[in-house]
Amino acid sequence: MQFYTILSITALLSAVSAAPLEVRQSGYLPSGPELRYCANPFNTVACYKARGHANEASKAAAANFPANTLHNGKGDAFRHCYWNARMAIDIGVTKAKEIATRHEDGSTGPQREKTMDLANNETGRGVGVRTKTYGNALNECRNKARNGGLVVIG
Ligand SMILES: *[C@@H]1O[C@H](CO)[C@@H](O)[C@H](O)[C@H]1NC(C)=O
């Protein structure tokens, strides 16, 4: 029990400290639903992993796309695709979708940005299921982003 308590606290801190990334992107702050979800011992490990995948996806986006595309552009679309692909590979589609959805509940960004993220998240989970490896998922999300296979604004 103590082990899970420590995991829960770790996941809560992770969720909070992951916030600045999304604050830059869309005014995100951790939502009540997300904090409660991550505090559940059955979900804490997945939440912790999700944060690591967010970091990897951000790094890959910055390495593969121009800085001016990282908000709403192709780089942003790629990031959501690859983030969700990695989560689908690591923790499965169901948990990946649960985390993506609860995270979004706390977002205050414009509706068209949510619609864009939602579509690219969904595409990314499909990519993860199909490709099964992070490397192949990165390639497929990158190709989609470059060739109009993901949703972008502006
Ligand atoms: C897309 O997935 C990411 C990662 O879980 C999440 O932060 C974001 O809120 C999701 N967006 C939507 C619209 O579901």
Ligand as a Chemical Component Dictionary entry (heavy atoms), coordinates in Angstrom:
data_LIG
# 
_chem_comp.id                   LIG 
_chem_comp.type                 NON-POLYMER 
_chem_comp.pdbx_formal_charge   0 
_chem_comp.three_letter_code    LIG 
# 
loop_
_chem_comp_atom.comp_id 
_chem_comp_atom.atom_id 
_chem_comp_atom.alt_atom_id 
_chem_comp_atom.type_symbol 
_chem_comp_atom.charge 
_chem_comp_atom.model_Cartn_x 
_chem_comp_atom.model_Cartn_y 
_chem_comp_atom.model_Cartn_z 
_chem_comp_atom.pdbx_ordinal 
LIG C1 C1 C 0 -3.992 14.682 -27.032 1  
LIG O1 O1 O 0 -3.158 13.840 -26.295 2  
LIG C2 C2 C 0 -2.314 14.509 -25.382 3  
LIG C3 C3 C 0 -1.470 13.442 -24.729 4  
LIG O2 O2 O 0 -2.202 12.648 -23.882 5  
LIG C4 C4 C 0 -3.129 15.314 -24.395 6  
LIG O3 O3 O 0 -2.278 16.088 -23.605 7  
LIG C5 C5 C 0 -4.089 16.219 -25.094 8  
LIG O4 O4 O 0 -4.914 16.828 -24.158 9  
LIG C6 C6 C 0 -4.908 15.427 -26.084 10 
LIG N1 N1 N 0 -5.808 16.314 -26.806 11 
LIG C7 C7 C 0 -7.072 15.989 -27.048 12 
LIG C8 C8 C 0 -7.886 17.048 -27.734 13 
LIG O5 O5 O 0 -7.564 14.916 -26.736 14 
# 
loop_
_chem_comp_bond.comp_id 
_chem_comp_bond.atom_id_1 
_chem_comp_bond.atom_id_2 
_chem_comp_bond.value_order 
_chem_comp_bond.pdbx_ordinal 
LIG C1 O1 SING 1  
LIG C1 C6 SING 2  
LIG O1 C2 SING 3  
LIG C2 C3 SING 4  
LIG C2 C4 SING 5  
LIG C3 O2 SING 6  
LIG C4 O3 SING 7  
LIG C4 C5 SING 8  
LIG C5 O4 SING 9  
LIG C5 C6 SING 10 
LIG C6 N1 SING 11 
LIG N1 C7 SING 12 
LIG C7 C8 SING 13 
LIG C7 O5 DOUB 14 
# 
